[in-house]
Amino acid sequence: MMQKTQIDFSFTGFNSSDILLFGNATTDSGVLSLTTNTTFSIGRALYNAKVPTRYPNSLNLLPFTTSFTFSITPHKDSLPGHGFVLVFVPSPGIQSASPSQHLGFLNKTNDGNPNNHAFGVEFDVFQNKEFGDINDNHVGVNVNSLTSLASYKAGYWLGEGSNDTNLPFKEIKLNSGDNYQAWIEYWNYQLSITLAPENVKKPEQPLIRVPLDLSEVFRDEMYVGFTASTGQLIEDHKILSWSFNN
């Protein structure tokens, strides 16, 4: 029997049968809310089936592309935090994650452990010096760790050309409450992350492009989804649409 390797899904709205919900994650009117107006909370939502990461009978990784629209909205009269992460994890649940600066992704004891088999792209709105965060408004690439191996301030390059270093850069504020779209592509051991306001077409120049070998990180099948957290600081983290294919 041939192993099914191709996964292709697209949600323009969510209901709870499509995804596995943990912690404070909920779906309401088609919107996936990862956190509620609660301090020190975690919400995680995963696609309801494991996704293959390798070609059949091979160690070679399948490419994948995923795109989603999101909004991060602060609450009136409270400081906003902390952010969300697109994650690939080997198992469901949030038992190995902590809230606040750990983003509901990892915790203090497993941070940096290669046995996590966890990959994430963080959309982080709080600067944590202990993880080397560059600022309080950035996108980062996280492998088994909350210390990003590459990160860049949130925004996008204007104009044409995918390798033009002279393009003007427009910064965006992740937790402005506006809708943004992100594209994450993994191909030939290279990761590209692109970000733009929802109504702007995909910029040609990615925000982050980095060589990345995930063959030791990924198990043969992984769960993919989103995780977010609040701490003393709270905000709403919402996913409005999501597509994935490998």
C-alpha positions in Angstrom: 0.0 0.0 0.0 1.4 3.4 -1.0 1.9 5.9 1.8 -0.1 9.0 1.2 2.4 11.8 1.2 0.5 14.7 -0.3 -1.5 16.9 2.1 -3.3 19.9 0.8 -5.9 21.9 2.8 -7.3 25.3 2.8 -9.5 26.9 5.5 -11.2 30.2 4.8 -13.0 29.7 8.1 -12.5 27.2 10.9 -14.8 24.8 12.8 -13.7 22.5 15.6 -13.9 19.3 13.5 -11.0 20.5 11.2 -8.6 21.1 14.0 -7.5 19.9 17.4 -7.9 22.6 20.1 -5.9 22.8 23.4 -5.8 25.2 26.2 -7.7 28.4 25.5 -8.0 28.0 21.7 -11.6 28.2 20.4 -13.4 28.6 17.1 -16.2 31.1 16.8 -18.0 32.2 13.6 -15.2 30.7 11.5 -12.4 32.5 13.3 -9.7 30.6 15.2 -8.9 32.4 18.5 -5.8 31.1 20.2 -6.0 33.2 23.4 -8.7 34.8 25.4 -8.7 37.8 27.7 -6.9 35.8 30.4 -3.4 36.2 31.9 -0.8 33.4 31.7 -2.7 31.3 29.2 -1.8 29.1 26.3 -3.9 28.2 23.2 -2.9 25.8 20.6 -4.6 24.6 17.4 -3.3 21.8 15.2 -4.5 20.3 12.0 -6.4 17.1 12.9 -4.1 14.7 11.1 -0.3 14.2 11.1 1.4 15.6 8.1 4.1 13.5 6.3 7.5 15.2 6.1 9.5 12.8 3.9 9.2 11.2 0.5 8.2 7.5 0.8 11.1 5.2 1.7 13.5 8.1 1.7 15.2 10.4 4.2 14.7 13.4 1.9 12.3 16.0 3.2 9.2 17.0 1.3 8.9 20.7 0.5 6.0 22.6 2.0 4.3 25.9 1.7 1.8 27.4 4.1 0.0 30.7 4.2 -2.3 32.3 6.7 -3.9 35.5 7.7 -3.9 36.7 11.3 -4.5 39.6 13.6 -3.1 40.4 17.0 -5.2 42.9 18.9 -4.3 44.4 22.3 -7.0 44.9 25.0 -7.8 48.4 26.1 -5.8 49.7 29.1 -3.5 46.7 29.2 0.0 46.1 27.8 0.1 43.6 24.9 1.9 40.3 24.8 3.3 37.9 23.9 2.8 36.5 20.4 2.2 33.3 18.4 4.1 30.6 16.6 3.4 28.5 13.5 4.6 25.1 14.8 5.6 21.7 13.7 5.5 19.4 16.7 5.7 15.6 17.1 2.7 15.2 19.4 -0.5 17.0 20.3 -1.2 18.8 23.5 0.5 21.6 25.5 2.0 19.7 28.4 5.5 20.6 27.3 4.8 24.4 26.9 4.6 27.4 29.2 2.9 30.8 28.7 4.2 34.3 28.6 7.7 34.6 27.1 7.7 30.9 26.2 4.9 31.6 23.7 3.1 28.4 24.5 5.8 26.7 22.3 8.4 25.3 24.8 9.1 25.7 28.5 12.1 26.6 30.7 13.3 23.0 31.1 13.1 21.8 27.5 14.2 25.0 25.8 17.1 24.1 23.5 16.7 20.4 23.8 17.1 18.6 20.4 14.7 15.9 21.6 11.9 18.4 21.3 11.7 17.8 17.5 10.0 21.2 17.4 10.2 23.8 14.6 8.5 27.2 14.8 8.2 30.6 13.1 7.5 33.1 15.8 5.5 36.4 15.5 6.8 37.9 18.7 5.7 41.3 20.2 7.8 41.3 23.4 11.5 41.7 23.6 13.0 38.9 25.8 16.7 39.6 26.3 17.2 36.0 27.6 16.3 34.7 24.2 18.3 37.3 22.3 15.2 38.9 20.8 16.1 41.8 18.5 13.1 44.0 19.4 9.5 43.8 20.5 8.1 43.4 16.9 9.8 40.6 15.0 9.5 37.3 13.1 12.0 34.6 14.0 12.9 31.0 13.0 13.0 28.6 16.0 14.4 25.1 16.0 14.0 23.3 19.4 14.6 26.6 21.1 13.1 30.0 21.9 16.4 31.6 20.8 15.8 32.3 17.1 18.5 31.2 14.6 17.3 34.0 12.3 15.0 36.9 12.9 14.0 40.2 11.4 11.9 43.2 12.3 8.3 42.7 11.1 7.6 44.3 7.7 8.0 43.8 4.0 10.1 45.0 1.0 8.4 47.2 -1.5 8.9 46.9 -5.2 10.0 44.3 -7.7 12.9 41.9 -7.6 13.5 39.1 -5.2 17.2 39.7 -4.7 17.4 43.5 -4.8 19.0 44.7 -1.6 18.1 48.4 -2.4 14.4 48.0 -2.1 12.7 50.2 0.5 11.4 48.4 3.6 8.1 49.1 5.3 7.8 48.1 8.9 4.5 46.9 10.2 3.3 46.6 13.8 2.3 43.0 14.4 -0.2 43.8 17.2 -1.9 46.8 15.6 -5.1 44.8 15.3 -4.7 44.9 11.5 -5.0 41.7 9.3 -1.7 40.5 7.9 -0.8 37.6 5.7 2.3 35.4 6.1 3.8 32.9 3.6 6.2 30.2 4.8 8.0 28.1 2.2 10.5 25.3 2.6 12.2 24.0 -0.5 15.6 22.4 -1.1 16.6 22.9 2.5 15.9 26.6 2.3 13.2 28.5 4.4 11.6 31.6 3.1 9.2 33.8 5.2 7.2 36.6 3.7 4.9 39.0 5.4 2.5 41.8 4.2 -0.8 43.5 5.1 -3.7 41.4 4.0 -4.6 43.6 1.0 -1.1 43.8 -0.4 0.1 41.2 -2.9 2.9 38.9 -1.8 6.1 40.8 -1.9 8.8 39.3 -4.2 11.6 39.7 -1.6 11.1 37.5 1.4 11.5 39.0 4.9 13.7 36.1 5.9 15.5 33.6 3.7 17.8 31.1 5.4 19.4 27.7 4.7 17.9 25.2 7.1 18.2 21.4 7.3 15.2 20.1 9.3 16.0 16.4 8.6 17.1 15.8 12.2 14.3 17.9 13.6 11.3 16.4 11.7 10.0 13.0 12.5 8.4 11.2 9.5 5.1 12.7 10.4 4.4 15.9 12.4 1.5 17.9 13.6 1.3 21.4 12.2 -0.6 24.4 13.6 -0.4 27.5 15.8 0.3 28.2 19.4 0.1 31.5 21.3 0.4 32.7 24.9 -0.4 35.6 27.2 1.4 36.4 30.4 0.9 39.4 32.7 0.5 41.0 29.3 -2.6 40.0 27.2 -3.8 40.4 23.7 -6.0 38.4 21.2 -4.3 36.2 18.7 -6.6 35.2 15.8 -6.0 33.1 12.7 -8.5 34.0 10.0 -7.6 31.7 7.2 -4.9 29.0 6.6 -3.7 26.9 3.7 -1.0 24.2 3.6 0.4 21.9 1.0 3.5 19.7 0.7 
